[in-house]
């Protein structure tokens, strides 16, 4: 299903592991999302600074352990940004202990995240 403007919804993938990021992008592509991959927290923050309404992500896949930022801090920034109020956030982490403490994400998935599992979750959050 296309957006109001006729395009696929946008998903940001914030993941420093390049192979995982590509796998997530492939899964989301099958779920009919356009994707933008960012490998660092600073790249994500720069993308958010330049957001406009026509390019607001419907979904963000967020790793907690990034080389230059803490994923929980980024999640707090997402939740505080009114432009992202309708954006769903899926945390993808191998850190089971931290995963149990996160309550402001829409969903927390423990790595390894299955290709079809991510597609199913993305379908669930599709606008």
C-alpha positions as CSV (number, residue, x, y, z in Angstrom):
1,X,0.0,0.0,0.0
2,X,1.4,3.4,-1.0
3,X,1.5,6.6,1.1
4,X,-0.9,9.5,0.5
5,X,1.6,10.9,-2.0
6,X,1.8,7.6,-3.9
7,X,5.2,6.4,-2.7
8,X,6.2,3.6,-0.4
9,X,6.6,4.6,3.3
10,X,10.2,5.4,4.4
11,X,12.1,3.4,6.9
12,X,15.4,4.4,8.5
13,X,17.8,1.6,9.4
14,X,20.3,2.7,12.0
15,X,22.8,-0.2,12.3
16,X,26.6,-0.2,12.3
17,X,26.9,-3.8,11.1
18,X,26.8,-3.3,7.3
19,X,25.6,-6.9,6.5
20,X,22.8,-6.7,9.0
21,X,21.8,-3.3,7.7
22,X,21.6,-4.7,4.2
23,X,19.6,-7.7,5.3
24,X,17.1,-5.4,7.1
25,X,16.9,-3.2,4.0
26,X,16.1,-6.3,1.9
27,X,13.4,-7.4,4.3
28,X,11.8,-4.0,4.4
29,X,12.0,-3.7,0.7
30,X,9.8,-6.9,0.4
31,X,7.4,-5.2,2.9
32,X,7.3,-2.3,0.4
33,X,9.3,0.3,2.3
34,X,11.8,2.6,0.8
35,X,14.9,2.5,3.1
36,X,17.7,4.7,4.1
37,X,20.7,3.1,5.9
38,X,22.8,5.0,8.4
39,X,25.7,3.3,10.1
40,X,26.3,5.8,12.9
41,X,24.3,7.8,15.4
42,X,25.7,11.0,14.0
43,X,24.5,10.2,10.5
44,X,21.0,9.5,11.9
45,X,21.0,12.8,13.9
46,X,22.1,14.7,10.7
47,X,19.2,13.1,8.8
48,X,16.7,14.1,11.5
49,X,18.0,17.7,11.5
50,X,17.1,18.0,7.8
51,X,13.8,16.2,7.9
52,X,10.8,17.6,6.1
53,X,7.2,16.3,6.1
54,X,7.5,14.6,2.8
55,X,10.5,12.5,3.9
56,X,9.6,11.6,7.5
57,X,10.2,7.9,8.2
58,X,7.2,5.7,9.1
59,X,9.5,3.2,10.7
60,X,13.0,3.3,12.3
61,X,15.0,0.1,13.0
62,X,17.5,1.2,15.7
63,X,20.5,-0.7,17.1
64,X,21.3,0.1,20.7
65,X,25.1,-0.2,20.3
66,X,26.4,2.3,17.8
67,X,30.0,3.3,17.6
68,X,29.3,7.0,18.3
69,X,26.0,7.1,20.1
70,X,23.9,5.2,22.5
71,X,20.7,3.9,20.9
72,X,18.6,4.6,24.0
73,X,19.7,8.3,23.8
74,X,18.7,8.3,20.1
75,X,15.3,6.7,21.1
76,X,14.7,9.5,23.6
77,X,15.5,12.1,20.9
78,X,13.1,10.4,18.5
79,X,10.3,10.3,21.1
80,X,10.9,14.0,21.9
81,X,10.7,15.2,18.3
82,X,7.2,16.1,17.3
83,X,7.9,15.5,13.7
84,X,8.5,11.8,14.5
85,X,5.4,11.4,16.7
86,X,3.8,8.9,14.2
87,X,7.0,7.0,13.6
88,X,7.2,3.5,14.9
89,X,10.5,2.3,16.3
90,X,11.8,-1.2,16.4
91,X,14.9,-1.8,18.5
92,X,17.2,-4.6,17.2
93,X,19.8,-5.6,19.8
94,X,21.8,-8.5,21.0
95,X,21.8,-7.0,24.5
96,X,19.0,-9.0,26.3
97,X,19.5,-7.1,29.6
98,X,19.1,-3.7,28.0
99,X,16.2,-4.9,25.8
100,X,14.1,-5.8,28.9
101,X,14.5,-2.2,30.2
102,X,13.3,-0.4,27.1
103,X,9.7,0.7,27.3
104,X,9.4,3.5,24.8
105,X,10.0,1.5,21.6
106,X,7.1,0.0,19.7
107,X,8.9,-3.3,19.6
108,X,12.2,-4.8,20.7
109,X,13.7,-7.7,18.7
110,X,16.7,-9.7,19.9
111,X,19.4,-10.3,17.4
112,X,19.7,-12.3,15.3
113,X,16.6,-11.0,13.8
114,X,15.0,-13.3,11.3
115,X,14.4,-11.9,7.8
116,X,10.7,-13.0,7.7
117,X,10.2,-11.9,11.3
118,X,11.3,-8.3,10.5
119,X,9.1,-8.3,7.4
120,X,6.1,-9.3,9.4
121,X,6.8,-6.7,12.0
122,X,7.3,-4.0,9.4
123,X,4.0,-5.1,7.7
124,X,2.3,-4.7,11.1
125,X,3.5,-1.1,11.4
126,X,2.9,-0.1,7.8
127,X,0.8,3.1,7.4
